[in-house]
Amino acid sequence: MPHINLKTTAAITSSQETELKSKLGKAIECFSGKTESWLMISFDDNCRVWFKGDNTKNTAMIEIQLLGHASNSEYDNMTEVVCDIVNSVLNIPKDRIYIKYEECEHWGWNGRNF
């Protein structure tokens, strides 16, 4: 039931999207019990984003929602892995990437709640 939303100023090609999907699908396993089989990923590219008063450099804002809770070490590991992925695939410097995590107690799917 995790969801990852990647917003970026960069343009994402079809091949980059496929690579990001695959790598983020593996990365979600940083969280105990989470797998790509339940992961939803959305991409918003070519966004207008100002960061540190500047809009001339590529930037990314990544939101990750989880059903339930995770440990601090899982969050630390996920942050490192996701920054590495976005840096390697989209060439966005790690110091221009923010990641926001949300833990949800209620998650609905298929007409019911987990």
Residue pairs with C-beta under 8 A, 6 or more apart in sequence:
1 38
1 66
1 67
1 107
1 109
1 114
2 28
2 31
2 34
2 38
2 39
2 40
2 64
2 65
2 66
2 67
3 39
3 40
3 41
3 42
3 63
3 64
3 65
4 24
4 28
4 39
4 40
4 41
4 42
4 62
4 63
4 64
5 41
5 42
5 43
5 44
5 62
5 63
5 64
6 20
6 24
6 41
6 42
6 43
6 44
6 60
6 61
6 62
6 86
7 44
7 47
7 49
7 60
7 61
7 62
7 63
8 43
8 44
8 45
8 47
8 49
8 58
8 59
8 60
8 61
8 86
8 90
8 92
9 46
9 47
9 48
9 49
9 55
9 57
9 58
9 59
9 60
10 45
10 46
10 58
10 60
10 90
10 91
10 92
11 45
11 46
12 20
12 43
12 45
12 90
16 89
16 90
17 43
19 89
20 41
20 43
20 85
20 86
20 89
20 90
21 41
23 85
23 89
24 39
24 41
24 82
24 85
25 36
25 39
25 41
26 36
27 78
27 81
27 82
27 85
28 34
28 35
28 36
28 39
28 78
29 35
29 36
30 74
30 77
30 78
30 81
31 66
31 70
31 74
31 78
32 70
32 71
32 74
33 68
34 66
48 55
49 55
49 59
49 61
51 57
51 59
51 96
51 98
57 93
57 96
58 90
58 91
58 92
58 93
58 96
59 92
59 96
59 97
60 86
60 90
60 92
60 96
60 97
60 98
61 97
61 98
61 100
62 82
62 86
62 97
62 98
62 99
62 100
63 99
63 100
63 101
63 102
64 78
64 82
64 99
64 100
64 101
64 102
65 101
65 102
65 103
65 104
66 101
66 102
66 103
66 104
67 104
67 105
67 107
67 114
68 103
68 104
68 105
69 103
70 78
70 101
70 103
75 101
78 99
78 101
79 99
82 97
82 99
83 94
83 97
83 99
84 94
86 92
86 97
87 93
87 94
87 97
106 113
106 114
107 113
107 114
108 114
